[in-house]
Amino acid sequence: MKRFLVVLSAVALTSSCGFAQSTAIVDIQQDFALIKREVAQLRLEVEQLRAENERLAQQLNQAQGSESAAQLAASLRSEFNSRDEAVKRDILNQVKRELEELTGQTNISLEKITRAINARPAASPQQTFSKDYPPTGVNHVVVSGDTLSAIARKYGSRVKWIQDANEIADPSRGLQVGMTIFVPKE
């Protein structure tokens, strides 16, 4: 059980790695809830066996006055012990199977998380911008439909100068409506 909690804790610590991890954690939590329900049901069965044992013990006490009390007592003890041992073995085997299955699923989930982390694309190289543009110019507020080339034509500037002055790496995505940009002019 400690091993399971350690594995569950390790999975919980990696939950910030993305969607794959959160899906794996949800799967693990569902499996853990299923195990808890099954253990609760097995506990109920053990309680029922204990109640039956108590009933049998009462029968034993009532039968002690008769000649066959010793035989009945031995029979009841034997029956109870065999049932008790069988239930214990069943519970332990079932919990062991569930934990092995959960451990396997956890390992698979951790492998998926590791692959997802290792599969992240490398960061694109940082683009450098030139300072080779006129220091004078005008400010322009971007409106819907503006492009760098249209703004350059409007003010008699160059697209490259506008890109460098405003550090716009991608001209098709670098402009936003309402944005104020500097337009260098000679």
C-alpha positions as CSV (number, residue, x, y, z in Angstrom):
1,M,0.0,0.0,0.0
2,K,2.9,2.3,0.8
3,R,4.4,1.6,-2.7
4,F,1.1,2.5,-4.2
5,L,1.0,5.8,-2.3
6,V,4.5,6.6,-3.4
7,V,3.7,6.0,-7.0
8,L,0.5,8.0,-6.6
9,S,2.4,10.9,-5.0
10,A,5.0,10.8,-7.9
11,V,2.2,11.1,-10.4
12,A,0.6,13.9,-8.5
13,L,3.9,15.9,-8.5
14,T,4.1,15.7,-12.3
15,S,0.6,16.9,-12.8
16,S,1.8,20.3,-14.1
17,C,3.2,18.6,-17.2
18,G,0.1,19.0,-19.3
19,F,-3.1,17.3,-20.4
20,A,-1.6,13.8,-20.7
21,Q,-0.6,13.9,-17.1
22,S,-4.0,15.1,-15.9
23,T,-5.7,12.4,-17.9
24,A,-3.4,9.8,-16.4
25,I,-4.0,11.1,-12.9
26,V,-7.8,11.0,-13.4
27,D,-7.5,7.4,-14.6
28,I,-5.4,6.5,-11.6
29,Q,-7.9,8.2,-9.2
30,Q,-10.7,6.3,-10.8
31,D,-8.8,3.0,-10.3
32,F,-8.0,3.9,-6.7
33,A,-11.7,4.7,-6.1
34,L,-12.7,1.3,-7.5
35,I,-10.1,-0.5,-5.3
36,K,-11.5,1.4,-2.3
37,R,-15.1,0.2,-3.1
38,E,-13.9,-3.3,-3.5
39,V,-12.0,-3.3,-0.2
40,A,-15.1,-1.8,1.5
41,Q,-17.2,-4.7,0.1
42,L,-14.6,-7.2,1.3
43,R,-14.7,-5.7,4.7
44,L,-18.4,-6.1,4.7
45,E,-18.0,-9.7,3.9
46,V,-15.5,-10.1,6.8
47,E,-18.0,-8.4,9.1
48,Q,-20.7,-10.9,8.0
49,L,-18.4,-13.8,8.7
50,R,-17.7,-12.4,12.1
51,A,-21.4,-12.1,12.8
52,E,-21.8,-15.7,11.6
53,N,-18.9,-16.7,13.9
54,E,-20.6,-15.0,16.8
55,R,-23.8,-16.9,16.0
56,L,-21.9,-20.2,15.8
57,A,-20.2,-19.4,19.1
58,Q,-23.6,-18.8,20.7
59,Q,-24.8,-22.2,19.3
60,L,-21.6,-23.7,20.8
61,N,-22.4,-22.2,24.2
62,Q,-25.9,-23.6,24.1
63,A,-24.7,-27.0,23.0
64,Q,-22.0,-27.3,25.7
65,G,-24.5,-28.9,28.0
66,S,-25.0,-31.9,25.8
67,E,-22.7,-34.9,25.2
68,S,-21.6,-33.8,21.7
69,A,-20.6,-30.3,22.8
70,A,-16.9,-31.0,22.4
71,Q,-17.5,-32.4,18.9
72,L,-19.7,-29.5,17.9
73,A,-17.2,-27.0,19.3
74,A,-14.4,-28.6,17.4
75,S,-16.5,-28.6,14.2
76,L,-17.5,-25.0,14.6
77,R,-13.9,-23.9,15.3
78,S,-12.7,-25.8,12.3
79,E,-15.4,-24.4,10.0
80,F,-14.9,-20.8,11.2
81,N,-11.1,-21.0,10.9
82,S,-11.3,-22.5,7.4
83,R,-13.8,-19.8,6.3
84,D,-11.8,-17.0,7.9
85,E,-8.5,-18.2,6.2
86,A,-10.2,-18.5,2.9
87,V,-11.7,-15.0,3.1
88,K,-8.3,-13.6,4.2
89,R,-6.6,-15.3,1.2
90,D,-9.2,-14.0,-1.2
91,I,-9.0,-10.5,0.1
92,L,-5.2,-10.4,-0.1
93,N,-5.1,-12.0,-3.5
94,Q,-7.7,-9.5,-4.8
95,V,-5.9,-6.5,-3.3
96,K,-2.6,-7.8,-4.7
97,R,-4.1,-8.2,-8.2
98,E,-5.6,-4.7,-8.1
99,L,-2.4,-3.1,-6.9
100,E,-0.4,-4.9,-9.6
101,E,-2.8,-3.8,-12.2
102,L,-2.8,-0.2,-10.9
103,T,1.0,-0.2,-10.7
104,G,1.1,-1.4,-14.4
105,Q,-1.3,1.4,-15.4
106,T,0.7,3.9,-13.4
107,N,3.9,2.9,-15.1
108,I,2.3,3.1,-18.5
109,S,1.0,6.6,-17.6
110,L,4.4,7.7,-16.4
111,E,6.0,6.5,-19.6
112,K,3.4,8.5,-21.6
113,I,4.1,11.5,-19.5
114,T,7.9,11.1,-20.0
115,R,7.4,10.7,-23.7
116,A,5.2,13.8,-23.8
117,I,7.8,15.8,-21.9
118,N,10.6,14.6,-24.1
119,A,8.6,15.2,-27.3
120,R,8.3,18.9,-26.7
121,P,9.6,20.9,-29.7
122,A,12.9,22.7,-29.2
123,A,12.5,26.4,-28.7
124,S,12.9,28.3,-31.9
125,P,16.1,30.4,-32.2
126,Q,15.7,34.0,-31.0
127,Q,15.4,36.4,-33.8
128,T,17.6,39.5,-33.7
129,F,16.5,42.8,-34.9
130,S,18.7,45.4,-36.6
131,K,19.1,49.0,-35.3
132,D,19.8,50.1,-38.9
133,Y,16.7,52.3,-39.4
134,P,16.1,56.0,-39.3
135,P,15.6,57.3,-35.7
136,T,12.9,59.7,-36.8
137,G,9.3,58.8,-37.8
138,V,5.7,58.7,-36.6
139,N,3.6,56.6,-34.4
140,H,0.7,54.7,-36.0
141,V,-2.3,53.1,-34.3
142,V,-3.1,49.8,-36.1
143,V,-6.6,49.5,-37.4
144,S,-8.4,46.5,-38.8
145,G,-7.0,45.5,-42.2
146,D,-3.6,47.2,-41.7
147,T,-0.5,45.3,-43.0
148,L,3.1,46.3,-42.6
149,S,3.4,46.9,-46.3
150,A,0.4,49.1,-46.4
151,I,1.6,51.1,-43.4
152,A,5.1,51.4,-45.0
153,R,3.5,52.7,-48.3
154,K,1.3,55.2,-46.4
155,Y,4.3,56.8,-44.6
156,G,7.0,56.3,-47.2
157,S,8.9,53.8,-45.0
158,R,10.1,50.3,-45.4
159,V,8.6,47.0,-44.0
160,K,12.1,45.9,-42.7
161,W,12.5,49.2,-40.8
162,I,9.0,48.9,-39.2
163,Q,9.8,45.3,-38.2
164,D,13.1,46.1,-36.7
165,A,11.9,49.2,-34.9
166,N,8.9,47.3,-33.3
167,E,10.6,43.9,-33.1
168,I,7.9,42.2,-35.1
169,A,9.2,38.7,-36.0
170,D,6.2,37.6,-38.1
171,P,4.6,40.3,-40.1
172,S,1.5,38.3,-40.7
173,R,0.9,37.9,-36.9
174,G,2.8,40.8,-35.4
175,L,0.1,43.4,-35.7
176,Q,-3.0,43.7,-33.5
177,V,-5.8,46.2,-33.8
178,G,-5.2,49.1,-31.3
179,M,-1.5,48.5,-31.2
180,T,0.7,51.6,-31.5
181,I,3.8,51.1,-33.6
182,F,6.7,53.4,-34.6
183,V,7.1,53.9,-38.3
184,P,10.7,55.1,-39.2
185,K,11.0,57.7,-41.9
186,E,13.9,59.3,-43.7
